[in-house]
């Protein structure tokens, strides 16, 4: 049985590609389409626990393809939001659906960015049939699409002169926050400082810039200047050096993005990972250091929690090593790397290949994979609780008949893994109680209006604070204008020490209390904070804090 991430057959004959231990939480399959046998969610990005965007490939008709989807219920249902369908039989128009979206970023329910590559529309408009088929097919350029209305409309973002971008293929998107982000790929590295509206090229390492450059398979960054690249190639041994540029590029992408393809072509011979390196810059690409390299494996991912703690996912040559994957970890910023202990087999799975790793803290991490079962491919999830030193199979493994390709997490509570057959597995972590913060103690005067501030309360799982409750257990009784607000206020009417306690809720659990003391002195403050004359709590009030 053979299956690849997505097979798109056109007239041009081009192919494109349960439960965890109680300490960690539970996985469940929440969405899949058994009829979408050659379709996949390749990447998923979550703006919040409810709003997600996914990119991938689903050929829903002979001339129609979906490339991006949206969920507004946490992954339980999905709606295509970016798709192309060609009416008629014009072969030049048919080229427009030769697009591949490989990664993306969800900013909120309405704003998202997706990235990949496709035929240059300008080329299609310039050349008539049949020239378009012979010329434009080999003018694939980056396609960066942006929506501000939840996918109703998309704007194509330019990276520059399209003639200078032919076959510069974006394969990885990473955003540090909602403003600073990176796009990387084959002979390509760009940065944005405005949330993806404008992009600027960064210098690549010399080895990556060579004519026979290896692929940049993943980009990761700690901030605007500290950037990591995972690079490596898929040896074209199986296809041969004479293959056209389109097929060569697809071979590279599928090798690093599709575990089933990797298992198929590597089984005893065939394509292998080569010429891999992990690059690091602390000056936005002015200079690059090599943190790890090997001619005998390629690197598909790099992930750092801080400047010291990081991991990389490697693909060695199976015929030589007997391994489809390796995970390495470092605790000294990449000076030294150690190989993780990964189980050779997992229950119910004959062989499996890891495609993505993710960590929510220095100890707890996740790996998603595709495995070969008795009659079908299967989902595989591994977890680690010792910083990647050892990995064990999750009980979810083998329960879904779809290989997994990518995962993403929001804090320690919410996670998703996506893969073949447009499948989505959802992770729900053990809920931790939120932490109340009642603000800093203050000294005010009789007659002042005082603002309390609980806005620094937070949830370690990344959940929103959904409820606030203030109480005053000590001091002359004061009347809060709204005891359920994050920022209630009251007027100090008499001297004394007033103690206020705050508890907060994430919708399920209440925090322990935190308290703030307001010392009220005699009249004479009279300062003006942001609430007007005699207001304490925002700006200079002329008081003794």
One Martini backbone bead per residue (centre of mass of N, CA, C, O) as a GRO file, in nm:
protein
  545
    1UNK     BB    1   0.095   0.036   0.024
    2UNK     BB    2   0.035   0.369  -0.109
    3UNK     BB    3   0.095   0.707   0.022
    4UNK     BB    4   0.041   1.052  -0.012
    5UNK     BB    5  -0.030   1.359   0.086
    6UNK     BB    6  -0.082   1.455  -0.230
    7UNK     BB    7  -0.269   1.385  -0.528
    8UNK     BB    8  -0.232   1.564  -0.838
    9UNK     BB    9  -0.423   1.508  -1.132
   10UNK     BB   10  -0.352   1.620  -1.447
   11UNK     BB   11  -0.309   1.679  -1.781
   12UNK     BB   12   0.012   1.712  -1.699
   13UNK     BB   13   0.112   1.491  -1.502
   14UNK     BB   14   0.123   1.607  -1.200
   15UNK     BB   15   0.264   1.558  -0.879
   16UNK     BB   16   0.151   1.593  -0.530
   17UNK     BB   17   0.172   1.561  -0.321
   18UNK     BB   18  -0.713   0.901   2.423
   19UNK     BB   19  -0.490   0.847   2.621
   20UNK     BB   20  -0.315   0.962   2.875
   21UNK     BB   21  -0.166   1.026   3.119
   22UNK     BB   22  -0.301   1.201   3.374
   23UNK     BB   23  -0.070   1.420   3.391
   24UNK     BB   24  -0.118   1.522   3.072
   25UNK     BB   25  -0.378   1.402   2.943
   26UNK     BB   26  -0.588   1.412   2.639
   27UNK     BB   27  -0.678   1.232   2.348
   28UNK     BB   28  -0.878   1.311   2.045
   29UNK     BB   29  -1.080   1.240   1.782
   30UNK     BB   30  -1.258   1.517   1.603
   31UNK     BB   31  -1.152   1.478   1.293
   32UNK     BB   32  -1.262   1.343   0.966
   33UNK     BB   33  -1.205   1.202   0.618
   34UNK     BB   34  -1.240   0.901   0.469
   35UNK     BB   35  -1.260   1.011   0.160
   36UNK     BB   36  -0.974   1.169   0.199
   37UNK     BB   37  -0.715   0.986   0.093
   38UNK     BB   38  -0.538   1.237  -0.066
   39UNK     BB   39  -0.547   1.409   0.202
   40UNK     BB   40  -0.436   1.713   0.397
   41UNK     BB   41  -0.317   1.831   0.695
   42UNK     BB   42  -0.012   1.992   0.742
   43UNK     BB   43  -0.106   2.253   0.909
   44UNK     BB   44  -0.144   2.422   1.233
   45UNK     BB   45  -0.316   2.718   1.374
   46UNK     BB   46  -0.358   2.897   1.687
   47UNK     BB   47  -0.514   3.174   1.828
   48UNK     BB   48  -0.709   2.995   2.002
   49UNK     BB   49  -0.913   2.752   2.139
   50UNK     BB   50  -1.119   2.809   1.879
   51UNK     BB   51  -0.918   2.942   1.659
   52UNK     BB   52  -0.841   2.792   1.340
   53UNK     BB   53  -0.581   2.705   1.102
   54UNK     BB   54  -0.542   2.525   0.788
   55UNK     BB   55  -0.315   2.345   0.580
   56UNK     BB   56  -0.330   2.195   0.237
   57UNK     BB   57  -0.496   1.910   0.063
   58UNK     BB   58  -0.802   1.902  -0.156
   59UNK     BB   59  -0.950   1.716  -0.406
   60UNK     BB   60  -1.296   1.777  -0.480
   61UNK     BB   61  -1.224   1.784  -0.791
   62UNK     BB   62  -1.103   1.781  -1.105
   63UNK     BB   63  -1.085   2.133  -1.070
   64UNK     BB   64  -1.058   2.119  -0.740
   65UNK     BB   65  -0.900   2.300  -0.457
   66UNK     BB   66  -0.802   2.281  -0.124
   67UNK     BB   67  -0.583   2.483   0.120
   68UNK     BB   68  -0.788   2.609   0.343
   69UNK     BB   69  -0.892   2.625   0.693
   70UNK     BB   70  -1.163   2.663   0.940
   71UNK     BB   71  -1.201   2.699   1.302
   72UNK     BB   72  -1.456   2.791   1.576
   73UNK     BB   73  -1.450   2.495   1.776
   74UNK     BB   74  -1.156   2.356   1.827
   75UNK     BB   75  -1.178   2.126   1.566
   76UNK     BB   76  -1.473   1.988   1.504
   77UNK     BB   77  -1.488   2.198   1.264
   78UNK     BB   78  -1.467   2.262   0.895
   79UNK     BB   79  -1.380   2.530   0.659
   80UNK     BB   80  -1.333   2.632   0.359
   81UNK     BB   81  -1.124   2.940   0.259
   82UNK     BB   82  -0.916   2.814   0.032
   83UNK     BB   83  -1.003   2.793  -0.317
   84UNK     BB   84  -0.993   2.619  -0.639
   85UNK     BB   85  -1.196   2.650  -0.946
   86UNK     BB   86  -1.219   2.529  -1.274
   87UNK     BB   87  -1.366   2.641  -1.560
   88UNK     BB   88  -1.327   2.437  -1.796
   89UNK     BB   89  -1.031   2.362  -2.041
   90UNK     BB   90  -0.808   2.559  -1.984
   91UNK     BB   91  -0.475   2.496  -1.940
   92UNK     BB   92  -0.386   2.766  -1.822
   93UNK     BB   93  -0.591   2.775  -1.590
   94UNK     BB   94  -0.510   2.500  -1.460
   95UNK     BB   95  -0.236   2.602  -1.339
   96UNK     BB   96  -0.356   2.753  -1.084
   97UNK     BB   97  -0.384   2.469  -0.914
   98UNK     BB   98  -0.061   2.465  -0.889
   99UNK     BB   99  -0.076   2.452  -0.561
  100UNK     BB  100   0.105   2.496  -0.232
  101UNK     BB  101   0.027   2.472   0.109
  102UNK     BB  102   0.258   2.457   0.404
  103UNK     BB  103   0.180   2.719   0.582
  104UNK     BB  104   0.090   2.912   0.894
  105UNK     BB  105  -0.106   3.194   1.049
  106UNK     BB  106  -0.291   3.266   1.341
  107UNK     BB  107  -0.418   3.558   1.493
  108UNK     BB  108  -0.732   3.530   1.447
  109UNK     BB  109  -1.044   3.487   1.333
  110UNK     BB  110  -0.969   3.691   1.073
  111UNK     BB  111  -0.650   3.657   1.088
  112UNK     BB  112  -0.437   3.531   0.817
  113UNK     BB  113  -0.159   3.315   0.706
  114UNK     BB  114  -0.032   3.181   0.396
  115UNK     BB  115   0.213   2.935   0.260
  116UNK     BB  116   0.381   2.889  -0.068
  117UNK     BB  117   0.329   2.756  -0.403
  118UNK     BB  118   0.318   2.863  -0.758
  119UNK     BB  119   0.202   2.972  -1.034
  120UNK     BB  120   0.249   3.242  -1.226
  121UNK     BB  121   0.002   3.454  -1.322
  122UNK     BB  122   0.162   3.637  -1.520
  123UNK     BB  123   0.245   3.408  -1.708
  124UNK     BB  124  -0.038   3.316  -1.795
  125UNK     BB  125  -0.112   3.599  -1.920
  126UNK     BB  126   0.135   3.614  -2.130
  127UNK     BB  127   0.078   3.312  -2.230
  128UNK     BB  128  -0.033   3.115  -2.456
  129UNK     BB  129  -0.161   2.862  -2.603
  130UNK     BB  130   0.091   2.628  -2.521
  131UNK     BB  131   0.319   2.793  -2.376
  132UNK     BB  132   0.229   2.793  -2.079
  133UNK     BB  133   0.297   2.488  -2.021
  134UNK     BB  134   0.620   2.520  -2.083
  135UNK     BB  135   0.678   2.777  -1.895
  136UNK     BB  136   0.499   2.810  -1.625
  137UNK     BB  137   0.556   2.536  -1.487
  138UNK     BB  138   0.870   2.667  -1.435
  139UNK     BB  139   0.728   2.928  -1.250
  140UNK     BB  140   0.759   2.898  -0.951
  141UNK     BB  141   0.625   3.079  -0.670
  142UNK     BB  142   0.560   3.250  -0.415
  143UNK     BB  143   0.269   3.218  -0.179
  144UNK     BB  144   0.119   3.492  -0.008
  145UNK     BB  145  -0.160   3.486   0.209
  146UNK     BB  146  -0.423   3.727   0.316
  147UNK     BB  147  -0.657   3.771   0.591
  148UNK     BB  148  -0.936   3.996   0.738
  149UNK     BB  149  -1.225   3.792   0.701
  150UNK     BB  150  -1.201   3.473   0.753
  151UNK     BB  151  -1.162   3.397   0.419
  152UNK     BB  152  -1.330   3.557   0.208
  153UNK     BB  153  -1.054   3.711   0.158
  154UNK     BB  154  -0.751   3.744  -0.052
  155UNK     BB  155  -0.411   3.851  -0.030
  156UNK     BB  156  -0.128   3.899  -0.216
  157UNK     BB  157   0.201   3.880  -0.106
  158UNK     BB  158   0.491   4.041  -0.172
  159UNK     BB  159   0.857   3.966  -0.220
  160UNK     BB  160   0.882   4.071  -0.521
  161UNK     BB  161   1.036   3.987  -0.793
  162UNK     BB  162   0.930   3.712  -0.961
  163UNK     BB  163   1.190   3.656  -1.140
  164UNK     BB  164   1.361   3.619  -0.850
  165UNK     BB  165   1.153   3.360  -0.732
  166UNK     BB  166   1.213   3.109  -0.876
  167UNK     BB  167   1.195   2.834  -0.672
  168UNK     BB  168   1.131   2.988  -0.404
  169UNK     BB  169   1.039   2.782  -0.138
  170UNK     BB  170   0.804   2.782   0.094
  171UNK     BB  171   0.797   2.576   0.418
  172UNK     BB  172   0.819   2.800   0.661
  173UNK     BB  173   0.650   2.926   0.958
  174UNK     BB  174   0.740   3.193   1.202
  175UNK     BB  175   0.613   3.336   1.510
  176UNK     BB  176   0.680   3.522   1.787
  177UNK     BB  177   0.442   3.711   1.712
  178UNK     BB  178   0.209   3.930   1.564
  179UNK     BB  179   0.470   4.071   1.407
  180UNK     BB  180   0.707   3.864   1.425
  181UNK     BB  181   0.836   3.700   1.127
  182UNK     BB  182   0.893   3.392   0.928
  183UNK     BB  183   1.029   3.286   0.606
  184UNK     BB  184   1.113   2.960   0.474
  185UNK     BB  185   1.343   2.791   0.230
  186UNK     BB  186   1.433   2.758  -0.081
  187UNK     BB  187   1.636   3.015  -0.103
  188UNK     BB  188   1.481   3.135   0.174
  189UNK     BB  189   1.460   3.454   0.378
  190UNK     BB  190   1.212   3.615   0.585
  191UNK     BB  191   1.089   3.927   0.732
  192UNK     BB  192   0.852   4.053   0.977
  193UNK     BB  193   0.702   4.358   1.159
  194UNK     BB  194   0.364   4.354   1.054
  195UNK     BB  195   0.218   4.062   1.031
  196UNK     BB  196   0.275   4.011   0.693
  197UNK     BB  197   0.262   4.264   0.490
  198UNK     BB  198   0.580   4.287   0.513
  199UNK     BB  199   0.899   4.194   0.349
  200UNK     BB  200   1.243   4.085   0.433
  201UNK     BB  201   1.548   4.003   0.348
  202UNK     BB  202   1.775   3.749   0.443
  203UNK     BB  203   2.066   3.607   0.512
  204UNK     BB  204   2.221   3.326   0.420
  205UNK     BB  205   2.398   3.076   0.435
  206UNK     BB  206   2.637   2.985   0.218
  207UNK     BB  207   2.551   2.687   0.170
  208UNK     BB  208   2.248   2.768   0.098
  209UNK     BB  209   2.333   2.968  -0.155
  210UNK     BB  210   2.400   2.769  -0.338
  211UNK     BB  211   2.312   2.623  -0.623
  212UNK     BB  212   2.318   2.339  -0.453
  213UNK     BB  213   2.106   2.376  -0.238
  214UNK     BB  214   1.980   2.327   0.047
  215UNK     BB  215   1.719   2.291   0.252
  216UNK     BB  216   1.486   2.487   0.421
  217UNK     BB  217   1.271   2.330   0.658
  218UNK     BB  218   1.319   2.534   0.912
  219UNK     BB  219   1.200   2.794   1.136
  220UNK     BB  220   1.340   2.971   1.424
  221UNK     BB  221   1.258   3.202   1.705
  222UNK     BB  222   1.306   3.427   1.979
  223UNK     BB  223   1.348   3.675   1.784
  224UNK     BB  224   1.457   3.906   1.552
  225UNK     BB  225   1.777   3.786   1.583
  226UNK     BB  226   1.719   3.489   1.693
  227UNK     BB  227   1.805   3.228   1.465
  228UNK     BB  228   1.681   2.918   1.318
  229UNK     BB  229   1.801   2.640   1.108
  230UNK     BB  230   1.673   2.369   0.917
  231UNK     BB  231   1.872   2.146   0.726
  232UNK     BB  232   1.850   1.967   0.410
  233UNK     BB  233   1.835   1.666   0.215
  234UNK     BB  234   1.718   1.480  -0.067
  235UNK     BB  235   1.832   1.229  -0.220
  236UNK     BB  236   1.806   1.179  -0.583
  237UNK     BB  237   1.848   0.868  -0.638
  238UNK     BB  238   1.564   0.766  -0.726
  239UNK     BB  239   1.512   0.980  -0.963
  240UNK     BB  240   1.749   1.144  -1.048
  241UNK     BB  241   1.931   1.405  -1.194
  242UNK     BB  242   1.723   1.451  -1.455
  243UNK     BB  243   1.506   1.578  -1.323
  244UNK     BB  244   1.285   1.795  -1.283
  245UNK     BB  245   1.226   2.068  -1.084
  246UNK     BB  246   0.950   1.994  -0.978
  247UNK     BB  247   1.005   1.702  -0.875
  248UNK     BB  248   1.243   1.773  -0.696
  249UNK     BB  249   1.086   1.959  -0.502
  250UNK     BB  250   0.870   1.754  -0.416
  251UNK     BB  251   1.066   1.551  -0.298
  252UNK     BB  252   1.170   1.729  -0.072
  253UNK     BB  253   0.902   1.794   0.068
  254UNK     BB  254   0.800   1.503   0.119
  255UNK     BB  255   1.036   1.403   0.288
  256UNK     BB  256   0.984   1.640   0.522
  257UNK     BB  257   0.637   1.601   0.540
  258UNK     BB  258   0.615   1.270   0.479
  259UNK     BB  259   0.626   0.969   0.637
  260UNK     BB  260   0.521   0.772   0.422
  261UNK     BB  261   0.714   0.846   0.200
  262UNK     BB  262   0.970   0.788   0.361
  263UNK     BB  263   0.916   0.486   0.409
  264UNK     BB  264   0.890   0.401   0.113
  265UNK     BB  265   1.173   0.512  -0.008
  266UNK     BB  266   1.357   0.381   0.240
  267UNK     BB  267   1.298   0.076   0.205
  268UNK     BB  268   1.631  -0.026   0.173
  269UNK     BB  269   1.639   0.251   0.007
  270UNK     BB  270   1.673   0.535  -0.143
  271UNK     BB  271   1.591   0.803  -0.008
  272UNK     BB  272   1.788   1.048   0.179
  273UNK     BB  273   1.940   1.206   0.432
  274UNK     BB  274   2.136   1.509   0.378
  275UNK     BB  275   2.330   1.777   0.455
  276UNK     BB  276   2.298   1.867   0.752
  277UNK     BB  277   2.189   2.170   0.944
  278UNK     BB  278   2.234   2.392   1.225
  279UNK     BB  279   2.147   2.725   1.240
  280UNK     BB  280   2.287   3.043   1.386
  281UNK     BB  281   2.164   3.371   1.485
  282UNK     BB  282   2.227   3.710   1.654
  283UNK     BB  283   2.207   3.916   1.364
  284UNK     BB  284   1.995   3.860   1.133
  285UNK     BB  285   2.225   3.709   0.929
  286UNK     BB  286   2.513   3.825   0.918
  287UNK     BB  287   2.575   3.569   1.097
  288UNK     BB  288   2.677   3.216   1.108
  289UNK     BB  289   2.621   2.919   1.291
  290UNK     BB  290   2.713   2.586   1.361
  291UNK     BB  291   2.557   2.343   1.573
  292UNK     BB  292   2.492   2.119   1.345
  293UNK     BB  293   2.626   1.831   1.152
  294UNK     BB  294   2.555   1.617   0.851
  295UNK     BB  295   2.592   1.399   0.571
  296UNK     BB  296   2.376   1.155   0.696
  297UNK     BB  297   2.161   1.395   0.751
  298UNK     BB  298   1.850   1.551   0.795
  299UNK     BB  299   1.666   1.851   0.892
  300UNK     BB  300   1.317   1.924   0.992
  301UNK     BB  301   1.376   2.050   1.289
  302UNK     BB  302   1.358   2.337   1.522
  303UNK     BB  303   1.372   2.382   1.895
  304UNK     BB  304   1.340   2.654   2.134
  305UNK     BB  305   1.305   2.788   2.459
  306UNK     BB  306   1.604   2.886   2.466
  307UNK     BB  307   1.946   2.936   2.442
  308UNK     BB  308   1.985   2.627   2.562
  309UNK     BB  309   1.703   2.483   2.493
  310UNK     BB  310   1.692   2.203   2.258
  311UNK     BB  311   1.574   2.070   1.932
  312UNK     BB  312   1.597   1.796   1.685
  313UNK     BB  313   1.494   1.664   1.366
  314UNK     BB  314   1.599   1.360   1.211
  315UNK     BB  315   1.702   1.209   0.879
  316UNK     BB  316   1.814   0.920   0.801
  317UNK     BB  317   1.944   0.630   0.668
  318UNK     BB  318   1.786   0.339   0.680
  319UNK     BB  319   1.977   0.129   0.543
  320UNK     BB  320   2.211   0.207   0.752
  321UNK     BB  321   2.047   0.251   1.051
  322UNK     BB  322   1.730   0.170   1.098
  323UNK     BB  323   1.624   0.479   1.077
  324UNK     BB  324   1.370   0.734   1.041
  325UNK     BB  325   1.469   0.874   1.317
  326UNK     BB  326   1.581   1.165   1.512
  327UNK     BB  327   1.654   1.293   1.844
  328UNK     BB  328   1.784   1.599   1.963
  329UNK     BB  329   1.960   1.743   2.251
  330UNK     BB  330   2.004   2.061   2.432
  331UNK     BB  331   2.171   2.259   2.722
  332UNK     BB  332   2.411   2.458   2.554
  333UNK     BB  333   2.321   2.593   2.271
  334UNK     BB  334   2.471   2.353   2.076
  335UNK     BB  335   2.749   2.239   2.159
  336UNK     BB  336   2.575   1.989   2.252
  337UNK     BB  337   2.452   1.656   2.161
  338UNK     BB  338   2.178   1.432   2.219
  339UNK     BB  339   2.035   1.123   2.197
  340UNK     BB  340   1.740   0.989   2.186
  341UNK     BB  341   1.503   0.764   2.329
  342UNK     BB  342   1.343   0.559   2.095
  343UNK     BB  343   1.113   0.357   2.009
  344UNK     BB  344   1.108   0.101   1.777
  345UNK     BB  345   0.824   0.025   1.896
  346UNK     BB  346   0.464   0.010   1.881
  347UNK     BB  347   0.154  -0.053   1.945
  348UNK     BB  348   0.021  -0.178   1.639
  349UNK     BB  349   0.310  -0.114   1.499
  350UNK     BB  350   0.550  -0.171   1.274
  351UNK     BB  351   0.605   0.125   1.158
  352UNK     BB  352   0.763   0.458   1.204
  353UNK     BB  353   0.738   0.828   1.144
  354UNK     BB  354   0.856   1.121   1.236
  355UNK     BB  355   0.732   1.479   1.184
  356UNK     BB  356   0.700   1.606   1.489
  357UNK     BB  357   0.792   1.851   1.741
  358UNK     BB  358   0.694   1.944   2.088
  359UNK     BB  359   0.711   2.204   2.347
  360UNK     BB  360   0.590   2.333   2.674
  361UNK     BB  361   0.860   2.255   2.817
  362UNK     BB  362   1.158   2.127   2.944
  363UNK     BB  363   1.000   1.832   2.974
  364UNK     BB  364   0.745   1.854   2.782
  365UNK     BB  365   0.666   1.642   2.500
  366UNK     BB  366   0.596   1.593   2.138
  367UNK     BB  367   0.517   1.329   1.897
  368UNK     BB  368   0.443   1.294   1.554
  369UNK     BB  369   0.304   1.024   1.341
  370UNK     BB  370   0.354   0.761   1.106
  371UNK     BB  371   0.198   0.436   1.064
  372UNK     BB  372   0.220   0.079   1.014
  373UNK     BB  373  -0.015  -0.144   0.993
  374UNK     BB  374  -0.179  -0.417   0.893
  375UNK     BB  375  -0.399  -0.238   0.687
  376UNK     BB  376  -0.293   0.051   0.787
  377UNK     BB  377  -0.258   0.354   0.867
  378UNK     BB  378  -0.130   0.544   1.159
  379UNK     BB  379  -0.140   0.692   1.456
  380UNK     BB  380   0.131   0.872   1.631
  381UNK     BB  381   0.221   0.914   1.983
  382UNK     BB  382   0.461   1.085   2.172
  383UNK     BB  383   0.628   1.115   2.497
  384UNK     BB  384   0.784   1.354   2.727
  385UNK     BB  385   0.928   1.416   3.083
  386UNK     BB  386   1.273   1.463   3.024
  387UNK     BB  387   1.351   1.655   2.775
  388UNK     BB  388   1.400   1.405   2.549
  389UNK     BB  389   1.549   1.148   2.640
  390UNK     BB  390   1.261   1.005   2.657
  391UNK     BB  391   1.023   0.792   2.484
  392UNK     BB  392   0.665   0.731   2.464
  393UNK     BB  393   0.379   0.575   2.414
  394UNK     BB  394   0.063   0.651   2.339
  395UNK     BB  395  -0.262   0.531   2.364
  396UNK     BB  396  -0.353   0.666   2.092
  397UNK     BB  397  -0.200   0.479   1.945
  398UNK     BB  398  -0.380   0.327   1.672
  399UNK     BB  399  -0.685   0.463   1.681
  400UNK     BB  400  -0.601   0.599   1.404
  401UNK     BB  401  -0.612   0.595   1.028
  402UNK     BB  402  -0.391   0.851   1.055
  403UNK     BB  403  -0.143   1.027   0.976
  404UNK     BB  404   0.078   1.245   1.136
  405UNK     BB  405   0.231   1.591   1.082
  406UNK     BB  406   0.118   1.799   1.314
  407UNK     BB  407   0.166   2.043   1.586
  408UNK     BB  408  -0.009   2.237   1.848
  409UNK     BB  409   0.017   2.487   2.122
  410UNK     BB  410  -0.157   2.617   2.419
  411UNK     BB  411   0.022   2.573   2.634
  412UNK     BB  412  -0.089   2.302   2.863
  413UNK     BB  413  -0.404   2.256   2.749
  414UNK     BB  414  -0.377   2.307   2.427
  415UNK     BB  415  -0.414   2.075   2.142
  416UNK     BB  416  -0.294   1.977   1.803
  417UNK     BB  417  -0.335   1.718   1.548
  418UNK     BB  418  -0.241   1.662   1.207
  419UNK     BB  419  -0.350   1.503   0.880
  420UNK     BB  420  -0.461   1.270   0.723
  421UNK     BB  421  -0.781   1.293   0.613
  422UNK     BB  422  -0.837   1.551   0.770
  423UNK     BB  423  -0.710   1.521   1.055
  424UNK     BB  424  -0.805   1.558   1.419
  425UNK     BB  425  -0.633   1.600   1.722
  426UNK     BB  426  -0.714   1.650   2.069
  427UNK     BB  427  -0.577   1.833   2.343
  428UNK     BB  428  -0.627   1.791   2.707
  429UNK     BB  429  -0.526   1.929   2.977
  430UNK     BB  430  -0.463   1.972   3.287
  431UNK     BB  431  -0.614   2.174   3.506
  432UNK     BB  432  -0.509   2.483   3.617
  433UNK     BB  433  -0.512   2.715   3.833
  434UNK     BB  434  -0.534   3.023   3.866
  435UNK     BB  435  -0.374   3.352   3.921
  436UNK     BB  436  -0.385   3.591   4.149
  437UNK     BB  437  -0.370   3.967   4.113
  438UNK     BB  438  -0.417   4.259   4.320
  439UNK     BB  439  -0.166   4.416   4.336
  440UNK     BB  440  -0.048   4.704   4.475
  441UNK     BB  441   0.024   4.876   4.727
  442UNK     BB  442  -0.134   5.169   4.892
  443UNK     BB  443  -0.133   5.530   4.933
  444UNK     BB  444  -0.388   5.744   5.058
  445UNK     BB  445  -0.670   5.969   5.068
  446UNK     BB  446  -0.916   6.128   5.172
  447UNK     BB  447  -1.130   6.141   4.877
  448UNK     BB  448  -1.019   5.932   4.709
  449UNK     BB  449  -0.996   5.753   4.410
  450UNK     BB  450  -0.975   5.397   4.380
  451UNK     BB  451  -0.783   5.164   4.193
  452UNK     BB  452  -0.811   4.844   4.114
  453UNK     BB  453  -0.577   4.560   4.004
  454UNK     BB  454  -0.629   4.234   3.820
  455UNK     BB  455  -0.473   4.208   3.528
  456UNK     BB  456  -0.223   4.010   3.630
  457UNK     BB  457  -0.380   3.785   3.606
  458UNK     BB  458  -0.336   3.422   3.553
  459UNK     BB  459  -0.274   3.133   3.334
  460UNK     BB  460  -0.066   2.858   3.295
  461UNK     BB  461  -0.240   2.741   3.035
  462UNK     BB  462  -0.362   3.008   2.872
  463UNK     BB  463  -0.612   3.091   2.986
  464UNK     BB  464  -0.875   3.276   3.041
  465UNK     BB  465  -1.007   3.520   3.232
  466UNK     BB  466  -1.363   3.501   3.337
  467UNK     BB  467  -1.335   3.577   3.657
  468UNK     BB  468  -1.413   3.813   3.922
  469UNK     BB  469  -1.346   3.848   4.293
  470UNK     BB  470  -1.423   4.077   4.542
  471UNK     BB  471  -1.304   4.152   4.884
  472UNK     BB  472  -1.355   4.290   5.233
  473UNK     BB  473  -1.211   4.185   5.541
  474UNK     BB  474  -1.073   4.478   5.599
  475UNK     BB  475  -1.179   4.760   5.731
  476UNK     BB  476  -1.329   5.016   5.624
  477UNK     BB  477  -1.605   5.023   5.458
  478UNK     BB  478  -1.627   4.973   5.104
  479UNK     BB  479  -1.753   5.075   4.780
  480UNK     BB  480  -1.774   4.892   4.514
  481UNK     BB  481  -1.874   4.925   4.187
  482UNK     BB  482  -1.731   4.624   4.096
  483UNK     BB  483  -1.662   4.302   4.220
  484UNK     BB  484  -1.635   4.167   3.898
  485UNK     BB  485  -1.394   4.332   3.827
  486UNK     BB  486  -1.065   4.396   3.737
  487UNK     BB  487  -1.133   4.736   3.790
  488UNK     BB  488  -1.218   4.854   4.054
  489UNK     BB  489  -1.381   5.114   4.259
  490UNK     BB  490  -1.327   5.371   4.519
  491UNK     BB  491  -1.402   5.573   4.804
  492UNK     BB  492  -1.226   5.738   5.039
  493UNK     BB  493  -1.369   5.810   5.376
  494UNK     BB  494  -1.145   5.677   5.575
  495UNK     BB  495  -0.929   5.594   5.791
  496UNK     BB  496  -0.698   5.322   5.716
  497UNK     BB  497  -0.689   4.964   5.665
  498UNK     BB  498  -0.735   4.811   5.352
  499UNK     BB  499  -0.852   4.486   5.260
  500UNK     BB  500  -0.817   4.306   4.952
  501UNK     BB  501  -0.967   4.032   4.779
  502UNK     BB  502  -0.869   3.795   4.514
  503UNK     BB  503  -1.050   3.603   4.270
  504UNK     BB  504  -1.018   3.361   4.000
  505UNK     BB  505  -1.140   3.237   3.672
  506UNK     BB  506  -1.149   2.986   3.390
  507UNK     BB  507  -1.453   2.836   3.428
  508UNK     BB  508  -1.360   2.596   3.650
  509UNK     BB  509  -1.141   2.742   3.828
  510UNK     BB  510  -1.030   2.865   4.133
  511UNK     BB  511  -0.841   3.059   4.298
  512UNK     BB  512  -0.651   3.185   4.507
  513UNK     BB  513  -0.585   3.433   4.717
  514UNK     BB  514  -0.531   3.787   4.683
  515UNK     BB  515  -0.373   4.080   4.829
  516UNK     BB  516  -0.454   4.426   4.917
  517UNK     BB  517  -0.323   4.735   5.054
  518UNK     BB  518  -0.500   5.027   5.176
  519UNK     BB  519  -0.378   5.335   5.278
  520UNK     BB  520  -0.553   5.575   5.477
  521UNK     BB  521  -0.533   5.909   5.498
  522UNK     BB  522  -0.562   6.209   5.533
  523UNK     BB  523  -0.623   6.482   5.404
  524UNK     BB  524  -0.429   6.603   5.089
  525UNK     BB  525  -0.385   6.485   4.811
  526UNK     BB  526  -0.536   6.582   4.523
  527UNK     BB  527  -0.465   6.424   4.295
  528UNK     BB  528  -0.413   6.311   3.943
  529UNK     BB  529  -0.523   6.064   3.769
  530UNK     BB  530  -0.690   5.878   3.524
  531UNK     BB  531  -0.971   5.957   3.694
  532UNK     BB  532  -0.891   6.224   3.804
  533UNK     BB  533  -0.948   6.402   4.059
  534UNK     BB  534  -0.855   6.202   4.325
  535UNK     BB  535  -0.707   5.965   4.174
  536UNK     BB  536  -0.609   5.622   4.221
  537UNK     BB  537  -0.396   5.417   3.978
  538UNK     BB  538  -0.305   5.635   3.724
  539UNK     BB  539  -0.053   5.799   3.793
  540UNK     BB  540   0.011   6.100   3.917
  541UNK     BB  541  -0.100   6.204   4.264
  542UNK     BB  542   0.091   6.311   4.506
  543UNK     BB  543   0.156   6.052   4.664
  544UNK     BB  544   0.234   5.815   4.920
  545UNK     BB  545   0.329   5.493   4.808
   0.00000   0.00000   0.00000
